[in-house]
Amino acid sequence: MDISTTPTDRPVDDGRLVEILANPGFGTHFTDHMFTVEWTPEKGWYDARITPYGPLTLDPATAVLHYAQETFEGMKAYRHPDGTVWTFRPEENAKRMVRSSRRLAFPELDPDDFVAAVDALVTVDQRWVPDNADGGEKSLYLRPFMFASEVFLGVRPAQHVTFMVIASPAGAYFKGGVKPVTLWLTEDYTRAGRGGMGAAKTGGNYASSLVAQQQATAHGCDQVVFLDAQEGRYVEELGGMNLYFVHADGRIVTPETGTILEGITRASIIELAGKLGHQVEERRFSIDEWREGVASGDIVEIFACGTAAVVTPVGSLKWDGGEAPAPASTDLTMRIRTALVDIQLGRADDTFGWMHQVC
Ligand SMILES: *Cc1c(COP(=O)(O)O)cnc(C)c1O
């Protein structure tokens, strides 16, 4: 893939950039450039380019606005102490985007081209990758996404598709230290059914989760937990994070249902926990196992994971008419969290070969 570059003639000035990177928040500031490549059945992928960051002009009949044919990814670039910039297992994001694309009837973007696109954007905007000399956990959040850009109101896979990458500096997810998230168990809504889109990273799954998240917030909880759609019995995941249950004998169980979104953090933790001597089971895990395990003390820790928060301890679980308290410990959770963050930020040896140097 040949990528042309048109640099911006109005980059954010150095003084303003220092201010932004001192307190980036999440998802509000964007870098100077963006990556775009387009697809039609005749041309395949064409016109790969880096251009100044800016708004898109879309015809009101652009298909994605009506039928939500869209997929996305979420990943981060990290500045290591020696100044070099790295991403974490980017080829896994690339492969997952291919799987999501198949489910959404999109053309496939070659994983090598996906990684090249991300690398090209991070390289031109490398001054936007924050350092962590203060011991923090800042990064440059990367958002690759694909959408139906054909102007057509008929219902069929789009014949014009656009893939883009944008980037946004991100602060530590937890301000003032990691603290457990409280969860609301929704019995009204599910996020994914058999044969549905649960295993694809697509905006529609998030659209359907918002009302459940609203209920969680109304009940004073941070996040919502979804159960399987068929029996309403098996734990799936949070709106955007996978779950783990640590048992007193050291065993760790993480839900496997066929309808969860399998996180790259999730897969990495399975490997990491194995190396730390823990047996990890991927299987169906019922909500009764959760309630009884916490009550009996057999479940000693629960945590959630995803690119944004990395790993977060799970506190209490509330539902209509009841509550399961937070498990007693967060020791292993924090040990796994530190091990992963240290690899990502270049503070520990990358013994798994997970890191990819960008520049
Ligand atoms: C992205 C996502 C995750 C976490 O995946 P990571 O690759 O670890 O960031 C978990 N659940 C859902 C629904 C997601 O969209």
PDBQT file of the ligand as one rigid body, heavy atoms in Angstrom, charges set to zero:
ROOT
HETATM    1  C1  LIG A 401     -12.986  -3.681  22.594  1.00  0.00    +0.000 C 
HETATM    2  C2  LIG A 401     -13.849  -4.470  23.514  1.00  0.00    +0.000 A 
HETATM    3  C3  LIG A 401     -13.326  -5.207  24.591  1.00  0.00    +0.000 A 
HETATM    4  C4  LIG A 401     -11.878  -5.188  24.988  1.00  0.00    +0.000 C 
HETATM    5  O1  LIG A 401     -10.996  -5.567  23.970  1.00  0.00    +0.000 OA
HETATM    6  P1  LIG A 401      -9.468  -5.165  24.040  1.00  0.00    +0.000 P 
HETATM    7  O2  LIG A 401      -8.892  -5.689  22.768  1.00  0.00    +0.000 OA
HETATM    8  O3  LIG A 401      -8.900  -5.835  25.225  1.00  0.00    +0.000 OA
HETATM    9  O4  LIG A 401      -9.411  -3.681  24.152  1.00  0.00    +0.000 OA
HETATM   10  C5  LIG A 401     -14.209  -5.965  25.351  1.00  0.00    +0.000 A 
HETATM   11  N1  LIG A 401     -15.528  -5.979  25.097  1.00  0.00    +0.000 NA
HETATM   12  C6  LIG A 401     -16.064  -5.249  24.089  1.00  0.00    +0.000 A 
HETATM   13  C7  LIG A 401     -17.529  -5.301  23.868  1.00  0.00    +0.000 C 
HETATM   14  C8  LIG A 401     -15.247  -4.483  23.261  1.00  0.00    +0.000 A 
HETATM   15  O5  LIG A 401     -15.788  -3.779  22.274  1.00  0.00    +0.000 OA
ENDROOT
TORSDOF 0
